[in-house]
């Protein structure tokens, strides 16, 4: 199955290792995502996510979520569900 584009990074917060992601498709806790840039790909199992600093189990198209990431990512990186 091909990776499905589900959003893009809108911000990265290095003090908490978190990415803000604007979704164009739904995402649930427990699913895996891949954040792609020109130089690298970062795979993440979504252990938790937040909307407006409140924990949520799932998010829908149009939501902007916060997700912890293991390394720095950048604005406009594409996010795929894997």
Secondary structure as GFF3:
##gff-version 3
##sequence-region A 1 82
A	DSSP	beta_strand	4	13	.	.	.	ID=ss1
A	DSSP	beta_strand	18	23	.	.	.	ID=ss2
A	DSSP	beta_strand	27	28	.	.	.	ID=ss3
A	DSSP	beta_strand	32	36	.	.	.	ID=ss4
A	DSSP	beta_strand	41	45	.	.	.	ID=ss5
A	DSSP	beta_strand	49	51	.	.	.	ID=ss6
A	DSSP	beta_strand	54	56	.	.	.	ID=ss7
A	DSSP	beta_strand	58	59	.	.	.	ID=ss8
A	DSSP	beta_strand	64	68	.	.	.	ID=ss9
A	DSSP	beta_strand	78	81	.	.	.	ID=ss10
###
